Amino acid sequence: MSNSPTKAYLDEPLREDCPSPHFNEVLAVRMSRRQLMKGSMAAATATLFGTTLTACVSDSDNDTPAVETPAAPGFSEPKLGFQAVAVTRADTTTVPAGYTATPFLPLGTPICGTYPEYKPDGTNTGAEQEQQMGMCHDGMHFFPIGGSSTHGLLVMNHEYIVQPVLHANGATTVGGIRTVPDEVRKEIAAHGVAVVEIRSTAHGQWEIVRGAYNRRITGATPMAIRGPVRGHEKVRTKYSPDGTRTRGTLNNCAHGYTPWNTYLTCEENWAGYFVNKTGRPREHSRYGVATSSGRYRWETVAGDEYERFDVSVKAASASEDYRNEVNGFGWVVEIDPFDPDSTPIKRTALGRFAHEGCVYAPVVEGRPVVFYMGDDSQNEYIYKFVTRANYSAATANGSMLDDGTLYVARFDADGSGRWLALDFNNADFLAACLAKGVSFSDQGDVLLNTRLAAATVNATPMNRPEWGAVHPHTGEVYFTLTNNSSRTVADAANPRAPNPYGHIVRWRETGNDAAALSFEWDIFVLSGTLTDSGKLGDATQPLGEDAIHASPDGLWIDPNGILWIQTDMSGSQQGSGPFGENQMLAAEPATGEIRRFYVGPREQEVTGVITTPDGKTMFVNNQHPGDRSTPGNFTSNWPDRPQPYTTVDPSGPRPRCATVIITRNDGGVIGL
């Protein structure tokens, strides 16, 4: 590829020009050496991932002192205090003995405006949906009000829609054209984010507070563009000729939050909502913008708010059409939940890709803030962003996210790793671009094409990096690698070709400094069946019946140090075999013990988990129950059909995505 900036807007090969070892190749070598993973998980923890992570070295490339992150006073490794539940395909929620699960905030629940009631026949309008809980609940966070565990804001993502469930009779389409504009308005409104003020009225009983905080942010909400891409020529559109604004957030999957108490929603599979029929530049093709029609064919409806999903070239300049509309998506979006009048902000310095989440390392006064992110697609990458400004509790705010360095991870066979800068002003990055014949015009161009930039520096392609979690006491970082159906080469240590089960990787930054440029890594668990799984990446220690699982996705470490693992199986893996419906498991990071804690209703994905500060109330999301439903042939009746029932009524209540409130019957802390 020419180095000329004028050529940077052309299609480029996805990865053929930037070969690097696949993660599975690296893993095979790493595991064969068994340098650190000898004996039980406790022994391994005592070597590389000790519970007393006292800093002892500094990163010579970073030239910064090691940062000590001691365990919090009184902290000890968690001990799981419940009996595992069995796998099941019942259309209900299953929790351990001594626990109760209660549905809360299902699709269509009125939360703001005129509070229009949910209509169980699917006939709510688009305007009503803009005031109700959206569809496909996903990542979420509880923001306590005044430090309370009984009063706060629950903020959650709404990832996508299931049209046969959302509408009375599914989407109305004639000859590939959407013929009912209000259905499209309703679909756009069912995406985005919900901010809901809630309070506890009794043990395990919560209610909506009809207050000023409640808000729906949708696929049509005005957004500001900040960071290096603000004003860039490739985000200028008819709607925003100066490239400073865009409309909406889409396919909001996992999430994050900040030390300054704002919410981060992450745009994942946004590219499929758009269509380009006139030739895709690399900002479109590398991410999978369609060439025939968008995912829901929104672009076929007349009106500026819908035609923007057609990003074909239709005019003489970008300010006259929507060729750049899609470039306003693929970002981390910051929302202030405590200011209902605030404008959500797309923080472009964190890169553009299929964002699954955005989690930060424990903050240290006077040091940068570090965020970790995954790109949820086969053979994509893990990233971290290091703010240029140092953290100060007194002054920190969202502007810190506009200036810093984006890095991508390389995992080496000896258990070490490097963070590679994606920085237009970095000499190593420019040298890699020159060697590969890849050109960028400026840092904004790098960020718009983050995937290409990562491939250019030979980062390690991963098996669908999804959620990340940082241990609040030790600083260890865990990431789920959900699966990879494109893998074709098996090896003795990981005999999966393709890899249907996934695994979880973890690492520790050099000197326990989150801003370091190097790290040590290993495998926490290989997911799979009784015979095709292993703790600590060791197939000689297979998972037991209480722990088998596949396709790990959601991930969170609670304040007590319990690692919560959520699964996202689909197809035959979910419909048959040993795993049952999607589930949530709890793990002890130090010992490697894993127990199944929760199983959701039929055909759903368990995704999103948080507790109140006291740990006594847990919120878990169930996305798309009855995913294979069609009107009159529902495959789930959860949560509106009274329990218990043993068979689903195809003509019964239509399934609804919902949050589940989990409490211990004795009022104790969840999991312990």
SULRALIN-V39771 format. One record per backbone hydrogen bond with DSSP energy under -0.5 kcal/mol. CO is the residue of the C=O (numbers start at 1). NH is the residue of the N-H. Records with the same first field share a line. If there is no record, write none. Layout:
# SULRALIN-V39771
CO=NH ; NH
This chain:
# SULRALIN-V39771
4=7
5=8
7=10
15=18
22=25 ; 26
23=27
24=28
25=29
26=30
27=31
28=32
29=33
30=33 ; 34
36=38
40=44
41=45
42=46
43=47
44=47 ; 48 ; 49
48=50
51=53
52=54
53=69
58=60
59=63 ; 64
64=59
66=68
72=75
88=581
90=92
94=599
96=99
98=665
100=663
102=661
104=659
106=109
109=133
112=115
118=120
119=122
122=168
125=129
126=130
128=131
129=132
131=111 ; 112
133=108
136=159
139=157
141=143 ; 155
142=144
143=153
144=146
145=148
150=200
151=145
152=154 ; 198
153=143 ; 155
154=196
155=141
156=194
157=138
158=192 ; 252
159=251
161=163
162=165 ; 166
163=167
170=169
171=173
172=179 ; 180
174=177
177=174 ; 179
179=181
180=183 ; 184
181=185
182=186
183=187
184=188
185=189
186=190
188=191 ; 219
190=135
192=158
193=217
194=156 ; 196
195=215
196=154
197=209
198=152
199=207
202=205
204=206
205=201 ; 202
207=199
208=210
209=211
211=214
215=195
217=193
218=221 ; 249
221=248
222=344
223=246
224=226 ; 346
226=348
227=230
229=232
232=235
233=236
240=237 ; 243
243=231
244=225
246=223
251=253 ; 268
253=139
254=266
255=358
256=264
258=261
262=258
263=265 ; 335
264=256
265=333
266=253 ; 268
267=355
268=270
270=273
271=274 ; 290
272=295
274=290
275=311
281=284 ; 285
282=286
284=287 ; 288 ; 289
285=288
290=276
297=300
298=301
303=306 ; 307
304=308
306=309
307=310
309=275 ; 311
312=314
317=320
318=321
321=238
322=325
324=327
325=328
326=329
330=353
331=267
332=347
333=265
334=345
335=263 ; 337
336=339
339=342
342=344
344=224
345=334 ; 347
346=226 ; 348
347=332 ; 350
348=351
351=353
352=451
353=355
354=376
356=254
359=372
364=367
367=391
369=387
370=361
371=385
372=359
373=383
374=356 ; 376
375=377 ; 465
377=380 ; 464
380=462
381=375
382=409
383=373
384=407
385=371 ; 387
386=405
389=369
391=366
392=395 ; 396
397=400
398=401
399=402
400=403
403=388 ; 389
405=386
406=422
407=384
408=420
409=460
410=412 ; 418
412=415
415=521
416=412
417=519
418=410 ; 420
420=408
421=423
423=426
426=430
427=431
428=432
429=433
430=434
431=435
432=436
433=437 ; 438
434=437
442=446
443=447
444=448
445=449
447=352 ; 450
449=453
450=454
451=455
452=456
453=457
454=459
455=458
459=461
461=23
462=379 ; 380 ; 464
463=483
464=482
467=480
469=478
471=475
476=471
477=507
478=469
479=505
480=466 ; 482
481=503
484=487 ; 499
488=490
494=491 ; 496
495=497
498=500
499=484
501=551 ; 552
502=527
503=481
504=524 ; 525
505=479
506=522
507=477
508=520
509=512
510=513
511=67
512=514
513=516
517=419
518=510
519=417
520=508
522=506
524=536
525=504 ; 527
526=534
528=549
534=526 ; 537
535=538
537=539
538=541
541=535
544=547 ; 548
546=596
549=528
551=568
553=467
554=566
556=558 ; 564
558=561
561=589
562=558 ; 564
563=565 ; 587
564=556
565=585
566=553
567=606
570=573 ; 574
571=574 ; 575
572=576
582=600
583=567
584=597 ; 598
585=565
586=595
587=563 ; 589
588=592
593=588
595=586
596=85
597=96
598=584
599=94
601=604
602=626
604=582
605=607 ; 623
608=621
610=619
612=615
615=670
616=664
617=612
618=662
619=610
620=660
621=607 ; 623
622=658
623=605
624=627
626=629
630=633
633=630
637=641
638=656
640=642
648=650
649=652
650=634
657=107
658=622
659=104
660=620 ; 662
661=102
662=618
663=100
664=667
668=664
669=672
671=81
